[in-house]
């Protein structure tokens, strides 16, 4: 959930009650008292889930999640980026993925008007699963991507742009650290 500029709230999750598939992304806009103003679902015949949602500079919304319906590769799921207008009507969506499991966990609008996504990939990288950082332009077209991780599972949960134009990622690592599952903090430059 995120507070919107008009004082209301935007909520994202998933629903098995509405939509077209077994699980669909569910976007709900409320007023400041939590009264529903509108809602939208996005998805197809397979599981499609949304992660965090944020209001964009143009008053619309950006959602990062994953789709099992529209996988580009031969994998189970792909990262799914959805951009809507201020009423939740889809303007565009993009998928990113390979031959295995790929999930989007967080998205942030960047100063250049594009988006930075972090999540998890089993299709690329060095181990069982790695942190996956994807930079797009303002239309969701991929500009570059990077993976971070070791021989075990590593995952990114949150990303934001830093004052110096780079990016900081918070996640979890089973490849590094002192125990089985440690906090993973990664700082990058503007090119990941």
N, C-alpha and C positions, 0 to 999 in steps of 0.2 A: 504494500500500500504506500502511496505517496500523496502528500498534500498538493493540490493544484493551485494555480495562481488566483483562481476565483474563490478560494477558501474552502472548496470541497475536497473530495478525495477520489483517487483513481486506484482501483484494486485489480490485481490480476491473479488468476489461479487456474484451476481446471474444473470442468464439469462433466459428469456422466449423465446428468439429467437433461441437458439441452444440447443443441448442436447436431452434428452429423455422424460422429464416430463414437468409439468406446470411451475416449476421453478427449475433450477439446479445450483449447485455451478459452478462458472466460474473462472478459474485460468488463468491469462495472464502474460507472461514474456516479458519484453521489454528491449531494449538496453538503454544506458544512455540518448538518445534523445527521448525516448518514442516510438520508432518503434517496432512493435510487432515481437518477435522472434518465439513464439509458444503460443498456448492456449489449455486448456483442460476443459472438463465439467465432472461433477460427479453428478449422481442422477438417479432417477427412475421415476415412474409414479405419485408420489405425490410431494409436495413442499419440496425441499432440499436446504438449504441455508448455505453459509459459512460465518464465522466471520473473525477475523484477521488471517493473514498468516505470518509466519516467516521462515527465512532460518535456517536450522538446521546445526549442526557442520559438518555433512557429505556432505553438499552442496545441500541437498534436501530441501523439504518444509513441514511444518506442518500446518494444518488448523483445527480450531475448529468451529463447527456450529451446525446445527440440521437437522435431517432427518424425514420426514413424510413417506418415503417409507419403510425404514428398521427398524421399531420400534420393539424392543425386547419385550416390554410390550404391554399392550392393550391400551396405551395412544395415544394421537394425534401426538406426536413427541418425539424423543430421542436426546440426545447429540450425535454428530457425530464427530469423530476424524479421519482425513485423513492424511496419510504420503505418500509423493511422492519422487521420485528421482529428480535429478537436471533438468530433462526435463519435469517434471510434470506428469510422469507416476506413477500411484498409486502402492505403495509397499504393503500397508495394510490399513485397516480402522477398526474402532471399534465403537460400539454404546453403550450408557449407558442410562438407563431409566426405568421407572416403568409404572404405570397404568394411568398416566396423562401427562401433558405437561412438557417437560424438554428441555432446550436449553443450548448450549455451547456459551459463549461470548468471551472468551480469552484463549490463551494457551501460555505456555512458556516452553522451554527446560530446564531441571534441571541439576545441576552439575553431578548427577549420570547417566546422559544419558537418563533419563526418561522424562516425561512431567507432567506439572501441568495445570489443566483446571479449569476455574471458569465459572459459569453460574447461571442458574435459575432452580429450581425444584418445581413442584406442586405435585410430586409423594411422596416425602419424606419431613421430617422436621416438624416444629411446627405450621406453619400457612398456609395462602392461597398460598403463594409461598415463598421459602427461597433461600438464597445464597447456591450454591452447589459447593464444592471444591472436585476435583477428582485427585488423584495421580496415574500415570501409570508407568510401566517400559518402556524400550526403544522400545518395540513392541506394546505398547498401552494396555497391560493387566493391569487391575485395581489392585492396591496394597492396597489402602484405599480410603475412601471418608468421608466427613464431611458436615453437614448442619449448617447454621447460620441464625437466624431470630426469629421473634416473631409471634404475632397473625395475623399480616397484611402481605402485600407483601414486600419482601426484595429480592434484586437482586445484583449479582456480575457482574461487567463490565470489570474489568482488574485485572490481577494477575502477580506477579513476585516473584522470589526467592530473599531473603534478604541475606546479607553477613554472618549472623549467621546460615544460613541453613534453616531458616523458610520461611514463605510466607506472603506477604502483598496483601490485596485485597481492591480495590476501588469499591464502588457500591452505591446503593441507598436503603433507608429504609423508610417504612411507618409504621413500628412498634415502632421505637424509635425516639428520638430527640425532637425538639421544634415545629415542624410544620408538615404539610401534605407533606411528601417527603423530606428527608434530605440526605446529603452525609453520606455514611456508610464506614468507614475505619476499617479494621480488620487486626490485626497482629497475626500470628500463629507460633508455633514451627514447626520443620521439619516433624511432624506427623499430622499436621493440627489441 
